[in-house]
């Protein structure tokens, strides 16, 4: 019998999962991964082997509202019936915001979930759904140990001046601060960088996907990051606006007929690359298009990265390595080349052939800054932290 830890990433309409063997290995082996998609309208399940080969699929039918609880129950039953001799003994959840109480992974209890649920007003796009998955799994499998791991944890090493906003203390005390996100990914990348460039101390990592951010690291610790209070700010993303001045928001509320709900919907779901292009937030389509609005969207994305890279090089006192990761970062030579061309003043020099081949090293041999493509693995980080916490409990 193989004990397994289930890694869960609960979204609003989809639920991603992975199963890892919970043995004595320092790096637990991946058993399989998959997703239940379109949970509220046309739910369908697909599971893949570690090499990406599809191994099973299931559909419930159009019009079905599966929900997080039924989806997770199906996944656990499938794992224990389909994968020979597997027993799910623990679950680790990605939760974006840990608040002021949790700077590292924590064993989930009803009281912990109540606290985390109370943070949903701060981070409305992910937090409530992350918590819902853990809560419903606890209801259906009450004896199953569960752990929450937070995207905000990695950034608690930022200096105080990077975490505060120039607001009165009574507001800062309510949790209004620069939290930072994608921390699970950055945690993983910080552990990988020494394998590629052992002497690099000053590193900027670009986690570029549908949600995108950048992080300045010094000796593997976060010093600054682009996502701020919630998952909206920083770089323009697929449908999220990125940085918009606060006075613009006042203007929209006062003169354009927006209320809080419609403004939130606009900034999270109709802005970013989609808003700039008017067509799509998918970088794959945008970078292949000659439409002027699509070209503008890509240029704006690269321009924002250029500004943050310059600022972060100043924060770090220089730059030893630049790392690209996540969907766009790992798979878009066009975006990587466009950014690196703007960073020649920093000593960045690209190797075009290596960039086209997606690395791992894509900088030229005479580049003063090493440039790398390193695939991220948030699932593995959650599995490792979950097992470590439960073994010491």
N, C-alpha and C positions, 0 to 999 in steps of 0.2 A: 504494500500500500504506500503510495506517494502522497505525503502531506503537501498541500498547496496553499499559497497566499493569493487571494483574488485582489487585483488592483482595479479600482473603479474611478472613472471620471464621468460624473453625472452632469448632463446638460439639460436644457429645457425640453428638447425633443429627441435627443439621442443619448445613448449610454455606451461609452467605450469601456472595454475591459481587457485585462490580460491576466494570465495565470502563471505563477512562478513556483518551482519546486522549493519547498521550505526545508531544505536539508542543511548540511554543515558547510556548504560551499560559500566562500566569501562573496562570490557573484552568483546569485541563484539563477539556475537555468530557466529560460523561458519555455513554457509548455505549449501555449497557444495564446492568441489574442483575437479580438473581434469587436463587433458593435451591434447594438440594436438601434436601428435608425427609424426616423419618422414615427416615434412612439405614440403620438397623439392622433395620427390620421391614417397611416398605412404602414404599420410596424413590420419590419423585416430584420432578420438576424443573419449574420454571416460570421463564421469563425475561420481563422487561418492558422496554418502551421507556423513555426518560427521562421521558416524561409519565405513566408508570404503566400504559400500555396493554399487556395481555398480548400477547406476540409468538410464544411457543412453549411447549410443554409436553411432558413425556415421563414414562412410568411404567415401572418395572422389574417390578412385580408383587409381591403380598403374600408375605411370607416371605423376601424377598431381603435379604441383609446387604451393602450396597454398600461401605461403608467410605469413609474420607476420600480415599484414593488414587484409587480408581475414580471417585469423584464429581468430584474435581478434574481428572482426565484427561478425563472427559466434558465438563466445562465448557470446557476449553481447546479441545478438538476442536470443540465446538459453536460457540464464538466464531469460530474460524478457518474454519469451513465455512459457518455460517449468516450471519454478518455479513460483508458483502462487503469484501474486501481488508484484513482485520484480521490482524495478527501480534502475538501476545502476547510482549513483550520483557522483561517484569519482573513480579514479584509482590510486593505489600506485605501483610503480615499484621498483624492486631490480635493482640497478646499482652498479657495483663493486667498481668503483673509482670515488671519488668526487673531487680529485685534491686539489690544494691549496685554492680554493675558497669556497668549501662547506665542512664544518665539521659536518653538520647535515642535516636533511631532508629539501628539498627545493621545492617550487611550480614550476612546469615545465612551461617554456616559450620557444619560438623558440630560443632565445639567450642562454638560459641555455642548451638546447640540442646541439647547435653548440659548446659550450665550452666542454661539456661532450664528444661529438663525437671527438673533437680534442685530447682527451686523449687516443684514441684507440691505438695509436702507443706504449704507455706505457704498456697497458694490452690488448693484441691482441685476447685472447681467449674468452672473454665475453663482453667487454665494448661496442663494435660496435653493437652487437646484442641487448643488453639491451636498448641502445639508439634507435635503429631502431624500437623496439616495441612501445616505447613511441611516437616516431615521427609519425608513421603510424596511431596509435590510434588518435593522435591529428588531423591528416588530415581527418579521417573519422567521428570523433565526436568532432568538434572544440569547442563546448561549455562545454565539460566534464572537470572538474578540475582534474589535474594530479599532483602527487607528486613523487619525486625521493628520495629513501633512499639508503644510501651508505654502502657497506661493510667496507670501510676504516674509517668511522666516529668513531667507538668505540675505535680505536687505537690511536686517537689523544691525548689521555691522557698519552701515553708513554713519558718518560723523553726524553729530547732533545738528549742525548747521544745514546739512543736506536733508534732514528729516522734518524740519520745522517750516511753517508758513508764517508770514508776518501778520499774524492775527492775534487778537487778545488771548490771554492765557485761559480764560473761561471757555473759549471755543476750542483751543488746542487740547484742553483737558477732556473734551468729549470724544477725542479720537480723530480730530481733524489734523492729519499729518501726511507727509509723503511716505506712503507705505511701500510702493514698488511691487511688481508682479513678475510672473514667469520665473520665480525664484527656484522652483524645482529643476527647471531646465538649466538655469545658470549654475546651480549647485553641481549638476552632472558635468557641465562643460568645464567648470573650475577644476575638477578632478582629472579631466582628460588633457588639458592644455600642457601640463608638465611632461606628458608622454611624447608630445610632438615638439615642444620647444622648452626644455627644462629651465633655461635661464630667464625666461620671460617673467617679469614682475608686473609690468604695466600693460594691461590687456583690455581691449574693448571687444565685447561680444554683441553681435547683432542677431537676435532671435526674431526671424522674419517669417511670419505666416499670416493667416487670416487676422490674427492678433499679432502685433509687432511691437518690439521694444528693443532698447539697447542698454547695456550695462557696462560701467567702468569698474574694473577690478584691479586691486593692488594686492599682490601676493595671494591671490585666490579669494579675496574678500570684496564684497560689494562696497563701492565708494559712492556711486551715483547710478541712477537708472531713469529711463524716460517716462515710464508709466508712473503716475503720481498717486493721487488719492484713491482712484478706482481704475478700472480697466479701459478708460476712455482717452486719456491724455497721452501726450508724447508724439510719436510718429503717426501720420495718417495710416489707417488700417483698411481692411477690405470694405467695411461698412461703417466703421467708427471714425469720428472726425479727427482724432489727435488733438493737438493744442489749438484751442480757439480762445481769443482774449475774453475775459469776463465781461468787458463792456459790450462786446457783441451780443452776449447772451441777454444782458439787460435790454438792449435794443430790440432783440427778437421778441422778448416778453412784452415790451411796452407797445410796439408798433406793428408787429406782424401777426398778431392774433394767436400767439402761442401761449399755452399754459405749461405747467411743469411736466405733465404727462406727454404732451405732444413734442415738447422740446427734447425730452429724454429719448423719445422714439426717433426723432430726427437725427440726433447726435450719435446714437448707438447703431441705428439701422439703415439710415439713408445718406450717410455722409462718407468721409474717407475717399477711397479710390472710386467707389460707386458714385458718390456725389460729384467728384471731379470729372469723371468720364461720362456720367449720365447713362451708362450702359451696364457696367459690371464692376464688381470689386475683385475679380479673379485676375491676378497678376499674369497668369499664363496667357490669357486672352489679350490683356492690355499691351504687353510687351511685343506681341506679334501684330498689333494693329498699327496702321498709319493714320488713323483718324486723329485729328488735332487734339480732341479732348482726351483721348486715350494716351497720346504722347505726353500731354500736360500732366495727367495723373501719375505716370511713371516718373517724369521729371520732378514733380513735387515730392514724391516719395524719396527719391535719391537726394534731393536738396535738403530735406529735413534730416536725413541721416548724416549728410555732410556737416550741417550745423552742429548736431550733437557730437559728432566725432571730434570736431575742433574743440568744442567746449570740454569734452571729457579728456582729451589729450592735455588740456591746460590743467584740469583737476588732478590728473595723474602725474603731471610734470614730465610728460613725454609719452611715447608709445613704443612698446616692444612687439606686440602682436595684435592682429585684428582677426577675429573669428566670426565666420558666418555659420548659422545653424537654423533648424526648422525648415518648413516646406519651401519657402522662397529662397532662404539663405542656402539651403543644401542643393537646390535644383535650378537656380536661375543664374547662369553665367552672365547674362545681359545686365542684370541688376548689380551683380558683384563688380563687373568691369566698369560700370558707370560710376559707382561710388569710388572705386580705387583710382580712376582717372582724375577725380577731384581731390585726391589725397596725395598727389605726387610731391607736394610741398612738405609733407611729413616724412618723405622717404619711402613711400609705398611704390613698388614697381611690380606689375603683374606679369606672370608667365601665361600668355594667352592659351597655349595648348593645355597646360595643367588646369586652367580655369574651365576650359571647355569640357575637360574630363572630370570635373567636379572634385578635383584635389586628390588627397587631402591638403597638400601644400600647393598653393596657387600663386605664390610670390616668386619672382625671379631670384636667382642665386645672389645677385648683388643688391637686392632690396634691403634697405635699412630696417624695415618693419616686416616681420613674418606674417603672411596672410594665409589663413587655413579655412577649410571647410570641414567641420566636425559634426557628424550627426548627433542629435540629442537623444536622450532616452529617459524621459520623465517617469515612465512606468517602472523601470528598473530602480530608480532612486526611491520611489514610493515603496516598492517591495523590500528593498534593503533596510530602509528606515523602519518600516513596519516590523520586520523580523527582529531587528536590533532592539526596538523598544519592548516588544513582547518577551524577548529572552531575558531582559533585565528586570522585568516587572515582578 
